[in-house]
Amino acid sequence: MRSLSGNGVARCAAAVVVLALGIPALSAQQAPAVKRNVVLKQDMEIPGREAIMALVELPPGGAEGRHTHPAEVFVFVLEGTISLEREGQPTVAMKAGDAFSIAAGKVHQASNTGSGTAKLAAVFVAEKGKPLTTQVQ
């Protein structure tokens, strides 16, 4: 059997470190994707505004990511359980049958804390022509 030189030992040690650090990164998975389906979009009689209705699905463990809207948003929880974080307010748990609103420009995020898909119906009274969602760091 051959023995390793100092240089060989260093290479083996480096390989072990790379493998130890790399394996968790390879096994890490991305958070489940959130689905958004716009079911209605139309101009309002309020100048410069449009109404948008969307169905949102948050899979178990899914989160929207912190974001804002150029709109007032009104949401009804159809199914499941979510954790709702809103700028300037304590985090709250919401379940099927609960409703909430988000003021325009406020940072917020919903995440699914239940075992099944959470489904939400959202109505936006939005500034026409602006992107509906802006992600925030």
C-alpha positions in Angstrom: 0.0 0.0 0.0 1.3 3.5 -0.8 1.2 6.3 1.7 0.1 9.8 0.7 2.6 12.6 0.6 1.8 15.9 2.3 0.6 17.2 -1.0 -1.7 14.2 -1.5 -3.1 14.5 2.0 -3.9 18.1 1.4 -5.7 17.3 -1.9 -7.7 14.6 -0.2 -8.7 16.9 2.6 -9.7 19.6 0.1 -11.8 17.1 -1.8 -13.6 16.0 1.4 -14.3 19.7 2.3 -15.7 20.4 -1.2 -17.9 17.3 -1.1 -19.2 18.1 2.4 -20.1 21.7 1.4 -21.4 20.8 -2.0 -23.8 17.9 -1.1 -26.2 20.1 1.0 -26.3 22.7 -1.8 -27.2 20.0 -4.3 -29.9 18.6 -2.2 -31.4 22.0 -1.3 -34.7 22.5 -3.2 -36.4 25.7 -4.3 -39.6 26.7 -2.6 -42.7 25.4 -4.4 -44.0 27.9 -7.0 -47.0 30.1 -6.5 -49.6 30.1 -9.2 -51.5 33.2 -10.2 -54.3 33.2 -12.7 -55.9 36.5 -13.8 -59.6 35.7 -14.5 -60.7 39.3 -15.1 -59.1 42.5 -16.1 -61.0 45.6 -17.2 -61.0 49.4 -17.1 -62.9 51.0 -14.3 -65.0 54.2 -14.4 -62.5 55.6 -11.9 -60.1 57.5 -14.2 -56.6 55.8 -14.4 -57.7 52.6 -12.6 -58.4 49.1 -13.7 -60.0 46.1 -11.9 -58.1 42.8 -11.8 -59.4 39.6 -10.3 -57.0 36.7 -9.7 -57.0 33.3 -8.3 -53.8 32.5 -6.3 -52.6 29.0 -5.3 -49.9 28.6 -2.7 -48.6 25.0 -2.4 -47.6 23.7 1.0 -44.4 25.5 2.1 -44.8 28.0 -0.7 -44.5 31.8 -0.2 -45.1 34.7 -2.5 -41.9 36.6 -1.5 -42.1 40.1 -0.1 -43.7 42.4 -2.7 -45.9 45.5 -3.3 -48.8 46.4 -5.6 -49.8 49.8 -7.2 -53.3 48.8 -6.0 -55.6 48.4 -3.2 -56.0 44.6 -2.8 -58.9 42.7 -1.3 -58.4 39.0 -0.6 -60.7 36.1 0.4 -59.1 32.8 1.6 -61.0 30.1 -0.3 -59.0 27.1 1.1 -56.2 26.3 3.4 -54.2 28.2 6.0 -51.7 31.0 5.4 -49.4 33.2 7.4 -49.8 36.9 6.4 -47.0 39.4 6.9 -48.0 43.1 6.3 -45.8 46.1 6.7 -46.5 47.8 10.0 -48.8 45.0 11.3 -48.2 41.8 13.3 -48.1 38.6 11.3 -51.4 36.8 11.4 -52.8 33.3 10.6 -55.6 33.3 8.1 -57.8 30.3 7.2 -60.6 29.5 4.7 -63.4 32.1 5.1 -61.1 34.9 6.3 -60.7 38.1 4.3 -58.1 40.9 4.4 -56.9 43.9 2.5 -53.6 45.4 1.6 -53.0 49.1 1.1 -51.3 50.2 -2.1 -47.5 50.3 -1.9 -47.3 48.3 1.4 -44.8 45.4 1.6 -46.5 42.1 2.3 -46.2 38.3 1.9 -48.4 35.3 2.3 -47.0 31.9 2.9 -48.7 28.5 3.2 -48.5 27.1 6.7 -50.9 24.2 6.1 -50.5 20.7 4.6 -52.7 21.4 1.5 -52.7 24.0 -1.2 -54.0 27.4 -0.1 -56.3 29.1 -2.5 -57.1 32.8 -2.5 -59.3 35.1 -4.5 -57.8 38.6 -4.9 -59.4 41.7 -6.4 -57.0 44.6 -7.3 -58.1 48.2 -7.8 -54.9 49.1 -9.7 -53.2 52.1 -11.3 -53.6 51.4 -15.0 -50.5 50.6 -17.0 -48.2 49.8 -14.0 -46.7 46.3 -13.3 -49.1 44.6 -10.9 -46.4 43.2 -8.6 -43.0 44.5 -7.6 -40.7 42.1 -5.6 -38.9 43.6 -2.6 -35.7 42.4 -1.0 
